[in-house]
Amino acid sequence: MSAYNPYDNVVSTVRSAAGKLGLEESEYIELLYPERELKVAVPVRMDDGTVKVFEGYRVQHSTLRGPGKGGIRFHQHTDENEVKALAAWMTFKCAVVGIPYGGTKGGVTVDPTKLSRGEVERLTRRFTAAIAPIIGPEQDIPAPDVNTTGENMGWLADTYSALKGSWSPGVTTGKPQEIGGSLGRPEATGRGVMIATREILKKLNLPVEKQRVVVQGMGNVGSISAKLIHELGAKIIAVSDVSEGLYKEDGLDIPDILKFLSTRGNLLKDYQKDGVKHISNQEMLVLDTDVLVPAALSNQINKDNADKIKAKIIVEGANGPTTVEADEILNKKGVVVVPDILANAGGVTVSYFEWVQNLQFFYWEEEEINSRLNVIMCKAFESVYDIHKEKNVSLRESAYILALKKLAAVKKIRGVFP
């Protein structure tokens, strides 16, 4: 476990925003502590017949405003502090966009690229069985996250339903459409990032077609963000994946790169085109650009590189890509940061739509879903921006102030049991 604790980031930001809002500690102190933390052992029979045990976590940060909502990630560096922080960010994210969920998150410490498909399935099913007592359509609804997909969610829904004795599609979101997944869900987080980018450019009176954009991370969120921002007319000058980055000053051919990446196993380090330069992930973060979209992992923008960042606007596609120390440096430099709990809330918003459809067994068209997402994201953006202007604080603090205001109101009404 690294010395850096992302949960400390959460506590620091919440305390700061609460101070700006004038809240007494008793009005928000519960939000500094997760409601429930479950750590489980996940034994898996490997293809060679041996048994390996992996550590898994499910953290329920808050269910003040509704059932918990949050993804499950499979990553070798996942630990309980990371999962706690991610669960808390979900609480605030759901409050910012006004959907009736609390925040949860799950993870297993594993490198799934070193497992076969069968081993990943057995891992997913056994982890589901381990956390089954605390999840459910009215309790806590998982979704895909880093290194998990709709396929994993299909296995999770099937396992949970088998344990409960009846088909329960509402236990998870981000499922394949054949088993109740929502149209528009795979693109939702990236679409939300595009909307946030479009809206901040409008506020700053910057024409989108004149902007140079760098996207770090070409997984689901980054690739969809790059595609949709490119379609808006912006010039994507650099993208990256886990292998390395690509840079072209006069703009990359995003459709061609996405086509290349659509072949399983292809990495950007193997992409070769005239005029395209190969650079490291760290180099691309400090490129001369107008907009930077960090859509990879947490803690990418930190005290070591924040002062070197040249982007005027950062739109956070990933969860927690900027540390508290980096935030202070960026604020002093005048960099506008659209925070994760606003910018990447498109995914959880359409997850909410999926859940509602599952509970009703009534499904919407993609046009309606995208339209509803646009309305919710724009409304949330306006509310955050209004607080930013009124209180003269960063957009991150504005978002936390908005969320805390809603959470504190609910806490006051619900009170403390007993």
MOHUCOR-V901738 format. One record per pair of residues at least 12 apart in sequence whose C-alpha atoms are under 10 Angstrom apart, sorted by sequence separation. I is the first residue (numbers start at 1). J is the second residue. If there is no record, write none. Layout:
# MOHUCOR-V901738
i:j
I:J
I:J
This chain:
# MOHUCOR-V901738
i:j
41:53
42:54
43:55
58:70
71:83
90:102
91:103
157:169
160:172
168:180
169:181
173:185
174:186
214:226
226:238
236:248
237:249
238:250
384:396
386:398
387:399
15:28
40:53
41:54
42:55
58:71
70:83
89:102
90:103
91:104
110:123
143:156
156:169
157:170
158:171
213:226
226:239
235:248
236:249
237:250
238:251
239:252
384:397
385:398
388:401
14:28
15:29
40:54
41:55
42:56
58:72
88:102
89:103
90:104
91:105
128:142
142:156
157:171
174:188
215:229
235:249
236:250
237:251
238:252
257:271
381:395
384:398
385:399
387:401
14:29
40:55
41:56
42:57
57:72
71:86
87:102
88:103
89:104
90:105
108:123
142:157
154:169
156:171
157:172
235:250
236:251
237:252
239:254
256:271
257:272
281:296
285:300
286:301
322:337
354:369
383:398
384:399
387:402
15:31
39:55
40:56
41:57
56:72
57:73
70:86
71:87
87:103
88:104
89:105
108:124
153:169
156:172
157:173
213:229
223:239
235:251
236:252
237:253
238:254
257:273
285:301
306:322
314:330
353:369
383:399
384:400
14:31
15:32
39:56
40:57
56:73
70:87
86:103
87:104
88:105
213:230
222:239
223:240
234:251
235:252
236:253
237:254
292:309
306:323
313:330
322:339
384:401
11:29
14:32
38:56
39:57
40:58
56:74
69:87
70:88
86:104
87:105
153:171
154:172
157:175
212:230
222:240
223:241
235:253
236:254
239:257
282:300
292:310
293:311
300:318
312:330
321:339
322:340
381:399
384:402
38:57
39:58
68:87
70:89
71:90
84:103
85:104
86:105
87:106
108:127
153:172
154:173
156:175
222:241
235:254
281:300
282:301
286:305
291:310
292:311
299:318
301:320
302:321
303:322
306:325
307:326
311:330
320:339
321:340
350:369
353:372
380:399
383:402
384:403
11:31
12:32
37:57
38:58
39:59
70:90
84:104
85:105
86:106
107:127
153:173
154:174
155:175
209:229
241:261
253:273
285:305
286:306
288:308
289:309
290:310
291:311
292:312
293:313
294:314
295:315
296:316
297:317
298:318
299:319
300:320
301:321
302:322
303:323
306:326
309:329
310:330
319:339
320:340
349:369
350:370
353:373
10:31
11:32
37:58
38:59
57:78
59:80
69:90
70:91
83:104
84:105
106:127
136:157
153:174
154:175
158:179
208:229
209:230
212:233
213:234
214:235
215:236
218:239
219:240
230:251
252:273
285:306
286:307
287:308
288:309
289:310
290:311
291:312
292:313
293:314
294:315
295:316
296:317
297:318
298:319
299:320
300:321
301:322
302:323
303:324
304:325
305:326
306:327
308:329
309:330
312:333
313:334
314:335
315:336
316:337
317:338
318:339
319:340
320:341
10:32
11:33
36:58
37:59
38:60
56:78
57:79
58:80
59:81
61:83
68:90
69:91
83:105
84:106
150:172
152:174
153:175
154:176
157:179
208:230
209:231
211:233
212:234
213:235
214:236
215:237
216:238
217:239
218:240
219:241
230:252
245:267
246:268
283:305
286:308
287:309
288:310
289:311
290:312
291:313
292:314
293:315
294:316
295:317
296:318
297:319
298:320
299:321
300:322
301:323
302:324
303:325
304:326
306:328
307:329
308:330
312:334
313:335
314:336
315:337
316:338
317:339
318:340
319:341
350:372
380:402
36:59
37:60
55:78
56:79
57:80
60:83
61:84
68:91
82:105
83:106
150:173
151:174
152:175
153:176
154:177
209:232
210:233
211:234
212:235
213:236
214:237
215:238
216:239
217:240
218:241
219:242
230:253
231:254
243:266
244:267
245:268
246:269
252:275
253:276
282:305
285:308
286:309
287:310
288:311
289:312
290:313
291:314
292:315
293:316
294:317
295:318
296:319
297:320
298:321
299:322
300:323
301:324
302:325
303:326
306:329
307:330
310:333
312:335
313:336
314:337
315:338
316:339
317:340
318:341
349:372
350:373
8:32
35:59
36:60
37:61
55:79
56:80
57:81
59:83
60:84
61:85
70:94
82:106
83:107
124:148
132:156
136:160
150:174
151:175
152:176
154:178
208:232
209:233
210:234
211:235
212:236
213:237
214:238
215:239
216:240
217:241
218:242
230:254
231:255
243:267
244:268
245:269
251:275
252:276
285:309
286:310
287:311
288:312
289:313
290:314
291:315
292:316
293:317
294:318
295:319
296:320
297:321
298:322
299:323
301:325
302:326
303:327
305:329
306:330
309:333
311:335
312:336
313:337
314:338
315:339
316:340
317:341
319:343
346:370
349:373
7:32
34:59
35:60
36:61
55:80
58:83
59:84
61:86
62:87
66:91
69:94
80:105
82:107
83:108
106:131
128:153
135:160
136:161
149:174
150:175
151:176
154:179
208:233
209:234
210:235
211:236
212:237
213:238
214:239
215:240
216:241
217:242
230:255
242:267
243:268
244:269
246:271
250:275
251:276
284:309
285:310
286:311
292:317
293:318
294:319
295:320
296:321
297:322
298:323
299:324
301:326
302:327
303:328
307:332
310:335
311:336
312:337
313:338
314:339
315:340
316:341
317:342
318:343
319:344
7:33
34:60
35:61
36:62
57:83
58:84
59:85
61:87
62:88
65:91
68:94
80:106
148:174
149:175
150:176
153:179
154:180
207:233
208:234
209:235
211:237
212:238
213:239
214:240
215:241
216:242
217:243
227:253
228:254
241:267
242:268
243:269
244:270
245:271
246:272
248:274
249:275
250:276
283:309
285:311
294:320
295:321
300:326
301:327
303:329
307:333
309:335
311:337
316:342
317:343
318:344
319:345
347:373
33:60
34:61
35:62
56:83
57:84
59:86
60:87
61:88
64:91
79:106
80:107
124:151
125:152
128:155
129:156
132:159
133:160
149:176
150:177
154:181
207:234
208:235
217:244
218:245
227:254
240:267
241:268
242:269
243:270
246:273
248:275
249:276
294:321
299:326
302:329
303:330
306:333
315:342
316:343
317:344
346:373
349:376
33:61
34:62
35:63
59:87
60:88
61:89
62:90
63:91
66:94
78:106
79:107
80:108
120:148
124:152
125:153
128:156
132:160
136:164
142:170
143:171
144:172
153:181
193:221
197:225
216:244
217:245
226:254
227:255
240:268
241:269
247:275
248:276
249:277
293:321
294:322
302:330
315:343
316:344
317:345
345:373
346:374
349:377
32:61
33:62
34:63
35:64
58:87
59:88
61:90
62:91
65:94
78:107
79:108
80:109
123:152
124:153
125:154
127:156
128:157
131:160
132:161
141:170
142:171
143:172
144:173
145:174
192:221
193:222
216:245
226:255
239:268
240:269
247:276
248:277
301:330
314:343
315:344
31:61
32:62
60:90
61:91
62:92
65:95
77:107
78:108
79:109
121:151
124:154
125:155
126:156
128:158
129:159
140:170
141:171
142:172
143:173
144:174
190:220
191:221
194:224
195:225
215:245
216:246
227:257
246:276
247:277
248:278
346:376
30:61
31:62
60:91
69:100
70:101
76:107
77:108
78:109
121:152
124:155
125:156
128:159
129:160
132:163
137:168
140:171
141:172
142:173
143:174
144:175
150:181
189:220
190:221
193:224
194:225
198:229
214:245
223:254
227:258
245:276
246:277
247:278
345:376
346:377
30:62
68:100
69:101
70:102
71:103
72:104
73:105
74:106
75:107
76:108
77:109
78:110
120:152
124:156
125:157
127:159
128:160
132:164
136:168
137:169
138:170
139:171
140:172
141:173
142:174
143:175
188:220
189:221
190:222
192:224
193:225
194:226
197:229
214:246
223:255
226:258
245:277
246:278
247:279
345:377
31:64
65:98
66:99
67:100
68:101
69:102
70:103
71:104
72:105
73:106
74:107
75:108
76:109
77:110
78:111
121:154
122:155
125:158
126:159
129:162
136:169
137:170
138:171
187:220
188:221
189:222
190:223
191:224
192:225
193:226
194:227
195:228
214:247
245:278
246:279
247:280
344:377
65:99
66:100
67:101
68:102
69:103
70:104
71:105
72:106
73:107
74:108
75:109
76:110
77:111
113:147
121:155
125:159
129:163
136:170
137:171
186:220
187:221
190:224
191:225
194:228
195:229
198:232
223:257
224:258
244:278
245:279
246:280
343:377
65:100
66:101
67:102
68:103
69:104
70:105
71:106
72:107
73:108
74:109
75:110
76:111
105:140
112:147
121:156
124:159
125:160
128:163
136:171
137:172
150:185
186:221
189:224
190:225
191:226
193:228
194:229
223:258
244:279
245:280
246:281
342:377
345:380
64:100
65:101
66:102
67:103
68:104
69:105
70:106
71:107
72:108
73:109
74:110
75:111
76:112
104:140
105:141
106:142
111:147
112:148
135:171
136:172
137:173
150:186
187:223
188:224
189:225
190:226
191:227
192:228
193:229
194:230
198:234
243:279
244:280
245:281
247:283
63:100
64:101
65:102
66:103
67:104
68:105
73:110
74:111
75:112
76:113
102:139
103:140
104:141
105:142
106:143
110:147
135:172
149:186
187:224
188:225
190:227
191:228
194:231
212:249
214:251
243:280
244:281
245:282
247:284
343:380
63:101
64:102
65:103
74:112
75:113
101:139
102:140
103:141
104:142
105:143
106:144
107:145
186:224
187:225
190:228
191:229
194:232
212:250
213:251
223:261
238:276
240:278
242:280
243:281
244:282
245:283
246:284
342:380
343:381
62:101
63:102
64:103
74:113
101:140
102:141
106:145
107:146
132:171
190:229
212:251
218:257
237:276
238:277
239:278
240:279
241:280
242:281
244:283
245:284
249:288
342:381
62:102
63:103
101:141
105:145
218:258
238:278
239:279
240:280
241:281
244:284
245:285
247:287
249:289
39:80
61:102
62:103
63:104
107:148
187:228
238:279
240:281
38:80
60:102
61:103
62:104
144:186
219:261
239:281
240:282
342:384
37:80
60:103
61:104
218:261
238:281
338:381
59:103
60:104
61:105
240:284
291:335
293:337
59:104
60:105
239:284
240:285
291:336
292:337
293:338
295:340
37:83
58:104
59:105
60:106
74:120
238:284
239:285
291:337
294:340
338:384
37:84
58:105
59:106
237:284
238:285
338:385
36:84
57:105
58:106
59:107
57:106
58:107
74:123
218:267
238:287
295:344
34:84
56:106
57:107
58:108
74:124
218:268
237:287
293:343
33:84
34:85
56:107
57:108
237:288
238:289
55:107
56:108
57:109
72:124
237:289
34:87
55:108
56:109
236:289
342:395
34:88
54:108
55:109
56:110
235:289
238:292
239:293
240:294
241:295
242:296
342:396
33:88
54:109
55:110
235:290
236:291
239:294
240:295
241:296
339:394
341:396
32:88
54:110
236:292
240:296
338:394
339:395
340:396
31:88
53:110
234:291
337:394
338:395
339:396
342:399
336:394
337:395
338:396
339:397
341:399
342:400
335:394
336:395
337:396
339:398
340:399
341:400
31:91
334:394
336:396
339:399
31:92
338:399
339:400
331:393
341:403
331:394
217:281
216:281
42:108
69:135
216:282
328:394
37:104
39:106
41:108
68:135
226:293
327:394
36:104
37:105
38:106
39:107
40:108
47:115
67:135
68:136
69:137
216:284
225:293
34:103
35:104
37:106
39:108
46:115
47:116
54:123
58:127
67:136
68:137
215:284
216:285
226:295
327:396
34:104
46:116
47:117
53:123
57:127
67:137
68:138
69:139
70:140
71:141
72:142
73:143
74:144
75:145
214:284
215:285
225:295
47:118
52:123
56:127
67:138
68:139
69:140
70:141
71:142
72:143
73:144
74:145
75:146
149:220
214:285
222:293
46:118
47:119
55:127
58:130
66:138
67:139
68:140
69:141
70:142
71:143
72:144
73:145
74:146
75:147
147:219
214:286
222:294
223:295
7:80
8:81
45:118
46:119
54:127
57:130
58:131
66:139
67:140
68:141
69:142
70:143
71:144
72:145
73:146
74:147
75:148
146:219
147:220
214:287
221:294
222:295
7:81
10:84
11:85
45:119
46:120
56:130
57:131
60:134
66:140
67:141
68:142
69:143
70:144
71:145
72:146
73:147
74:148
146:220
213:287
214:288
221:295
222:296
2:77
5:80
6:81
7:82
10:85
44:119
56:131
59:134
60:135
70:145
71:146
72:147
73:148
145:220
213:288
214:289
220:295
221:296
1:77
5:81
6:82
7:83
9:85
10:86
44:120
46:122
58:134
63:139
72:148
73:149
212:288
213:289
214:290
215:291
216:292
217:293
218:294
219:295
220:296
1:78
2:79
4:81
5:82
6:83
7:84
8:85
11:88
44:121
45:122
46:123
58:135
63:140
71:148
72:149
212:289
213:290
214:291
215:292
216:293
217:294
218:295
219:296
1:79
4:82
6:84
7:85
10:88
14:92
44:122
45:123
211:289
212:290
213:291
214:292
215:293
216:294
217:295
218:296
1:80
2:81
5:84
6:85
7:86
10:89
43:122
44:123
60:139
211:290
212:291
213:292
214:293
215:294
216:295
217:296
1:81
5:85
6:86
7:87
42:122
43:123
44:124
60:140
72:152
210:290
211:291
212:292
213:293
214:294
215:295
216:296
217:297
1:82
7:88
42:123
44:125
59:140
72:153
215:296
216:297
7:89
42:124
44:126
58:140
71:153
42:125
43:126
44:127
42:126
43:127
58:142
206:290
216:300
41:126
42:127
41:127
42:128
40:127
42:129
42:130
41:130
40:130
201:291
39:130
40:131
38:130
39:131
225:317
38:131
197:291
197:292
222:317
38:134
197:293
221:317
222:318
214:311
221:318
36:134
213:311
194:293
212:311
193:293
213:313
214:314
215:315
217:317
71:172
213:314
215:316
216:317
217:318
70:172
71:173
193:295
215:317
216:318
69:172
70:173
71:174
69:173
190:295
201:313
200:313
200:314
200:315
197:313
197:314
197:315
196:315
197:316
196:316
194:315
196:317
193:315
193:316
194:317
221:344
193:317
192:317
193:318
221:347
190:317
189:317
189:318
204:336
200:336
200:337
200:338
197:338
196:338
196:339
193:338
196:342
197:343
193:340
196:343
195:343
196:344
193:342
194:343
195:344
196:345
146:296
192:342
193:343
194:344
196:346
146:297
192:343
193:344
195:346
191:343
192:344
193:345
194:346
190:343
191:344
192:345
193:346
189:343
190:344
191:345
192:346
193:347
189:344
190:345
191:346
192:347
188:344
189:345
190:346
191:347
192:348
188:345
189:346
190:347
192:349
188:346
189:347
192:350
187:346
188:347
189:348
187:347
188:348
189:349
185:346
186:347
188:349
189:350
185:347
188:350
189:351
184:347
185:348
187:350
188:351
185:349
186:350
185:350
186:351
184:350
185:351
183:350
184:351
185:352
182:350
185:353
182:351
184:353
185:354
181:351
182:352
183:353
184:354
182:353
183:354
146:318
181:353
182:354
174:347
181:354
182:355
173:347
174:348
180:354
181:355
182:356
173:348
180:355
182:357
174:350
175:351
181:357
182:358
173:350
174:351
177:354
180:357
181:358
173:351
180:358
192:370
195:373
196:374
199:377
172:351
173:352
175:354
179:358
191:370
195:374
199:378
203:382
173:353
174:354
183:363
198:378
173:354
174:355
180:361
182:363
183:364
184:365
185:366
188:369
192:373
196:377
200:381
172:354
173:355
180:362
181:363
182:364
183:365
184:366
188:370
191:373
192:374
195:377
196:378
199:381
200:382
203:385
172:355
180:363
182:365
183:366
184:367
187:370
191:374
195:378
199:382
170:354
171:355
182:366
183:367
184:368
185:369
192:376
193:377
196:380
169:354
170:355
173:358
183:368
184:369
185:370
188:373
192:377
196:381
200:385
169:355
170:356
172:358
183:369
184:370
191:377
192:378
195:381
199:385
170:357
171:358
182:369
183:370
169:357
170:358
171:359
169:358
170:359
184:373
168:358
169:359
170:360
168:359
170:361
169:361
144:347
143:347
143:348
143:351
142:351
141:351
141:352
86:298
141:355
82:298
137:355
137:358
137:359
90:319
89:319
89:320
86:319
85:319
86:320
85:320
82:320
97:341
96:341
97:342
93:339
95:341
96:342
93:340
94:341
95:342
101:348
93:341
94:342
97:345
101:349
92:341
93:342
96:345
97:346
99:348
100:349
90:340
91:341
92:342
93:343
99:349
89:340
90:341
93:344
94:345
97:348
98:349
101:352
89:341
93:345
97:349
100:352
93:346
99:352
94:348
99:353
90:345
93:348
94:349
93:349
90:348
94:352
97:373
71:348
99:376
70:348
98:376
69:348
97:376
98:377
96:376
97:377
70:351
96:377
97:378
98:379
69:351
97:379
98:380
69:352
96:379
97:380
96:380
97:381
95:380
96:381
97:383
96:383
97:384
96:384
6:298
6:299
4:299
96:398
97:399
96:399
95:399
96:400
98:402
95:400
96:401
97:402
98:403
102:407
93:399
96:402
97:403
92:399
93:400
95:402
96:403
92:400
95:403
96:404
98:406
92:401
94:403
95:404
96:405
10:320
92:402
93:403
95:405
96:406
9:320
13:324
89:400
92:403
95:406
96:407
12:324
91:403
92:404
95:407
9:322
10:323
91:404
6:320
9:323
10:324
92:406
8:323
9:324
92:407
8:324
9:325
91:407
6:323
6:324
4:323
65:406
65:407
64:407
64:408
62:407
65:410
64:410
65:411
64:411
65:414
64:414
21:391
20:391
20:393
31:404
17:393
21:397
28:404
31:407
20:397
21:398
27:404
28:405
31:408
20:398
27:405
30:408
17:396
18:397
21:400
22:401
28:407
29:408
17:397
20:400
21:401
27:407
28:408
16:397
17:398
20:401
21:402
23:404
27:408
28:409
30:411
17:399
18:400
19:401
23:405
26:408
27:409
13:396
14:397
17:400
18:401
21:404
28:411
13:397
16:400
17:401
21:405
27:411
28:412
15:400
16:401
17:402
23:408
27:412
14:400
17:403
18:404
30:416
13:400
14:401
17:404
18:405
13:401
17:405
27:415
14:403
14:404
18:408
